Amino acid sequence: MDVMTLPGLEDAAQMDRLTLSADEISALALSLAHLGAGPQAATARRALAHLAERGGPDLAALLTPLDPDTARRARVLAQAITERRVVRVHYADEKRRVSHREVEPVTTLVHGDHWYLVGWCRLRHGVRAFRMERILAVEQTELPASPHRPDRFLPFQGKRAQGVQAA
C-alpha cells in the first residue's frame, strides 16, 4: 500500500498533533453525505477513523453511512448551501409535531451521534439546529438565502453562538 505524507507532516509526532477545525469537520460531513456508501466513502471513512485513532475528535457518526433517504436530503441541503438558496423543510420535533419552515441553510454538522442542519429559520426569525433524522422532507426553492458566516452558526463546536436553539 502506498502511503502519502502530507507536506509539513513528515514525522509521526507532527501527524499525532493533526487536528481538524469545526469548519473542516463540517465540510467532511457534508462531503461524506454526498458519497453515501460507495467505495470512495469507505476510503474516506477509513481515513477519518485513522485520524480519530490518533486522538482527533470523536467522528463516530461520520464513520457510518447515512441511510439512503437521509443521504438524499443531505444532497439537497448541500446544493442549497452551495447555491445560497432557501429550502422548505418539513420537520418533526421531539414530540413528533410537524412544522413547515423556510430555512436559509448555513452548514451541516455532526454532534454526538446526530447530524444537524444549522440555518436561519424564517418562521422563528432565528438560528435553529434541525436534527437530520427528524427532517421528513426538504425542497430547494428559487429564493436566494442571505449570506451567513458559518462560525456564528456552530452551536456544538465549542463556540458560543448567540441565540442558537433547537428547532
N, C-alpha and C positions, 0 to 999 in steps of 0.2 A: 504494500500500500504506500502510495506517495504521501508525504506529509509536507505541507507548505507552512513556512514560518512567515508570519506577518511582519512587515517592516517595523522595527522598534521593539519587537518581542522575540529577540534572538535567544534568550535563555529562559530556563524554567521559572526562575524567580520572577522575571517580568511577566510571564504568562500567568503565574499564580495571582498576580495583582490585577489582572484584566477584569474590569467591571463594565457594566452597562448602565447607561443613564435611563431615566424613565422614558424619554423620547425614543431611545433605541429599542427598549423593550416593547414599547407600543408599536413601533414600525415592524418589529419582528412578529408580533402577534397578528397584525393585520396581514402581513405577507404570508404567514402560515395559514391564515384563514383562506387566502386565495388558493394555496396549494392543495388544501384538502388532505386526502390520504394517499396521494400519488408518491412515486419514487423520490422526487425532489423533496417532498415534505418529510419523508422518512429520514433522508440525509440531513436536512436542516434540523430536525428534532434531535438526531444523534449529536449534532454539533452543540445544540443548546444543552443537552444532557451533560456533555463534556464540560461546558462552562460551569454548569451548576455543581458538578463534582469538584471543581476547583475553587469552591467557596463563593460562587456567584449567587445571584438572587434565586429565590425559590421559583422555579419555572415549571412546576408540575403541570399546571393547566395548559401550558403551551406544548407539552410533550404528548398530549392526547389529541388526536384529530377531532374536529368538530363534527357533529352529526350532519348529514347532507343538507337538511333544511336550514339549520343554523349557519352552515357554511355559505349557502346561497344568500341568506340575509346579510351576512358579513361582507360578501362581494358587492352587494347593492350599496351598503354603507360605505365601503372603501371607495367606490366610484363617486358617491356623493361627496365624500370628504375631499377627494382629489379635484373634483369639478366645482366645489363650493356650491352645492345645491341643497336645498331644503328637502328633507324626507318626511313622509307621513308615516307615523309609527302607530301600530295597533298594539297596545301594551296591557298586560295583566299584572296588577300589583300583587303584593304578597298575600292579599286577601282575595285574589282572583277577580277583582273588579277591573273591568276593561275600560280603557280610555283610548281616545284617538287624538294624536298630537302631531303638530308640525314641529320638527326639530331641526336646528342648524347643527349638523354633526361636526364635532371638532376632532375627536380621536376615539379609538377603541383601546381598551387596556384590560389587563388581567390582574385581578386582586384575589388572593387565595385561590379557590377552586373555580372562580367565576369570571366570565368575560363580561365586559361592560361597554356600552356606547355612552360616551360623555358628550353632551352638547347643550346648546341653548334651547330650552323649551319655550316655544312661543305661547303656549297655553298658560304656563305658570310664570312666565316672564323671569326666568332664572336658569341657572346652570343645573342640570339634572344628570344623574347616572342611571342608565337603564340596563338591568341585567339581561344579557342576550337571550337566555332561555325563556325569559318572560315576554320577549318581543314576538308577538303572534304573526305579524306581517309587517313588511316595510315596503314602501313605494317611493321611488325617486320622483320628485316634481321638477318642473322647469323653473321654479322660483329660486333666485340667487340667495345664497346664505352670506351673511356678513362675515368678514374675516375675523377670526378669534385667535388669540395666542394660546397654543396648547398648554403652556406651562401654568396658565391660570385655571386650567380645567382638569388638573390631575389630583383629585381628592385623596387617592390611596397611595401616592408615591412619596410620602413623607413631606409633601408640600402642603401648605395651608391655603387652600383655595377659598376665597370668600363666597359664602352663600351656596356652596355645593350641597345639594340634598339628594337623597334617593328619590327616584321618580314616584 
